[in-house]
Amino acid sequence: MSALPEPKRQEQSPNEQVEPLVEVIDEVRKDAARDPGTYARETIVPEGGE
């Protein structure tokens, strides 16, 4: 049986991984500020959470 080759890993700096998430969070906050009622209805809250 032949061994499978190791998958190639891309080296990324932590900033490259975090930046898009920061942008998404900012956009969600802006959307929530514009229309808090819709945001509240569409947000899933875990059972027992607030």
RORO-851120 format. One record per residue (C-alpha): residue in three letters; chain; y, z, x. Coordinates in nm, 3 decimals. Each point is the difference from the previous one (the first is absolute). Example, Ala and Ser with C-alpha at 12.3 -4.5 7.8 and 13.67 -1.06 7.14 Angstrom:
<atom><kolke>ALA</kolke><lumgu>A</lumgu><v>-0.450</v><w>0.780</w><u>1.230</u></atom>
<atom><kolke>SER</kolke><lumgu>A</lumgu><v>0.344</v><w>-0.066</w><u>0.137</u></atom>
end
This chain:
<atom><kolke>MET</kolke><lumgu>A</lumgu><v>0.000</v><w>0.000</w><u>0.000</u></atom>
<atom><kolke>SER</kolke><lumgu>A</lumgu><v>0.341</v><w>-0.091</w><u>0.140</u></atom>
<atom><kolke>ALA</kolke><lumgu>A</lumgu><v>0.284</v><w>0.249</w><u>-0.006</u></atom>
<atom><kolke>LEU</kolke><lumgu>A</lumgu><v>0.309</v><w>-0.087</w><u>-0.196</u></atom>
<atom><kolke>PRO</kolke><lumgu>A</lumgu><v>0.316</v><w>-0.044</w><u>0.207</u></atom>
<atom><kolke>GLU</kolke><lumgu>A</lumgu><v>0.262</v><w>0.272</w><u>-0.016</u></atom>
<atom><kolke>PRO</kolke><lumgu>A</lumgu><v>0.283</v><w>-0.092</w><u>-0.237</u></atom>
<atom><kolke>LYS</kolke><lumgu>A</lumgu><v>0.325</v><w>-0.080</w><u>0.177</u></atom>
<atom><kolke>ARG</kolke><lumgu>A</lumgu><v>0.257</v><w>0.272</w><u>-0.049</u></atom>
<atom><kolke>GLN</kolke><lumgu>A</lumgu><v>0.368</v><w>-0.072</w><u>-0.019</u></atom>
<atom><kolke>GLU</kolke><lumgu>A</lumgu><v>0.215</v><w>0.250</w><u>0.180</u></atom>
<atom><kolke>GLN</kolke><lumgu>A</lumgu><v>0.293</v><w>0.107</w><u>-0.216</u></atom>
<atom><kolke>SER</kolke><lumgu>A</lumgu><v>0.267</v><w>0.250</w><u>0.071</u></atom>
<atom><kolke>PRO</kolke><lumgu>A</lumgu><v>0.040</v><w>0.275</w><u>-0.259</u></atom>
<atom><kolke>ASN</kolke><lumgu>A</lumgu><v>0.342</v><w>-0.139</w><u>-0.097</u></atom>
<atom><kolke>GLU</kolke><lumgu>A</lumgu><v>-0.153</v><w>-0.334</w><u>-0.103</u></atom>
<atom><kolke>GLN</kolke><lumgu>A</lumgu><v>-0.234</v><w>0.179</w><u>-0.240</u></atom>
<atom><kolke>VAL</kolke><lumgu>A</lumgu><v>0.258</v><w>0.240</w><u>-0.143</u></atom>
<atom><kolke>GLU</kolke><lumgu>A</lumgu><v>0.296</v><w>-0.233</w><u>-0.054</u></atom>
<atom><kolke>PRO</kolke><lumgu>A</lumgu><v>-0.141</v><w>-0.197</w><u>-0.295</u></atom>
<atom><kolke>LEU</kolke><lumgu>A</lumgu><v>-0.101</v><w>0.324</w><u>-0.173</u></atom>
<atom><kolke>VAL</kolke><lumgu>A</lumgu><v>0.352</v><w>0.138</w><u>0.040</u></atom>
<atom><kolke>GLU</kolke><lumgu>A</lumgu><v>0.137</v><w>-0.317</w><u>-0.159</u></atom>
<atom><kolke>VAL</kolke><lumgu>A</lumgu><v>-0.242</v><w>0.031</w><u>-0.292</u></atom>
<atom><kolke>ILE</kolke><lumgu>A</lumgu><v>0.090</v><w>0.365</w><u>-0.057</u></atom>
<atom><kolke>ASP</kolke><lumgu>A</lumgu><v>0.372</v><w>-0.086</w><u>0.003</u></atom>
<atom><kolke>GLU</kolke><lumgu>A</lumgu><v>-0.056</v><w>-0.279</w><u>-0.253</u></atom>
<atom><kolke>VAL</kolke><lumgu>A</lumgu><v>-0.199</v><w>0.231</w><u>-0.231</u></atom>
<atom><kolke>ARG</kolke><lumgu>A</lumgu><v>0.275</v><w>0.262</w><u>0.017</u></atom>
<atom><kolke>LYS</kolke><lumgu>A</lumgu><v>0.263</v><w>-0.263</w><u>-0.088</u></atom>
<atom><kolke>ASP</kolke><lumgu>A</lumgu><v>-0.209</v><w>-0.124</w><u>-0.292</u></atom>
<atom><kolke>ALA</kolke><lumgu>A</lumgu><v>-0.053</v><w>0.355</w><u>-0.126</u></atom>
<atom><kolke>ALA</kolke><lumgu>A</lumgu><v>0.374</v><w>0.072</w><u>0.019</u></atom>
<atom><kolke>ARG</kolke><lumgu>A</lumgu><v>0.078</v><w>-0.315</w><u>-0.202</u></atom>
<atom><kolke>ASP</kolke><lumgu>A</lumgu><v>-0.254</v><w>0.066</w><u>-0.275</u></atom>
<atom><kolke>PRO</kolke><lumgu>A</lumgu><v>-0.151</v><w>0.350</w><u>0.018</u></atom>
<atom><kolke>GLY</kolke><lumgu>A</lumgu><v>-0.166</v><w>-0.028</w><u>-0.344</u></atom>
<atom><kolke>THR</kolke><lumgu>A</lumgu><v>-0.209</v><w>-0.301</w><u>0.096</u></atom>
<atom><kolke>TYR</kolke><lumgu>A</lumgu><v>-0.083</v><w>0.149</w><u>0.338</u></atom>
<atom><kolke>ALA</kolke><lumgu>A</lumgu><v>-0.121</v><w>0.322</w><u>-0.163</u></atom>
<atom><kolke>ARG</kolke><lumgu>A</lumgu><v>-0.218</v><w>-0.187</w><u>-0.252</u></atom>
<atom><kolke>GLU</kolke><lumgu>A</lumgu><v>-0.159</v><w>-0.218</w><u>0.267</u></atom>
<atom><kolke>THR</kolke><lumgu>A</lumgu><v>-0.065</v><w>0.275</w><u>0.252</u></atom>
<atom><kolke>ILE</kolke><lumgu>A</lumgu><v>-0.354</v><w>0.134</w><u>0.004</u></atom>
<atom><kolke>VAL</kolke><lumgu>A</lumgu><v>-0.019</v><w>0.377</w><u>0.037</u></atom>
<atom><kolke>PRO</kolke><lumgu>A</lumgu><v>-0.329</v><w>0.160</w><u>0.107</u></atom>
<atom><kolke>GLU</kolke><lumgu>A</lumgu><v>-0.155</v><w>0.240</w><u>-0.248</u></atom>
<atom><kolke>GLY</kolke><lumgu>A</lumgu><v>0.168</v><w>0.337</w><u>0.035</u></atom>
<atom><kolke>GLY</kolke><lumgu>A</lumgu><v>0.289</v><w>-0.153</w><u>0.197</u></atom>
<atom><kolke>GLU</kolke><lumgu>A</lumgu><v>0.364</v><w>-0.013</w><u>-0.096</u></atom>
end
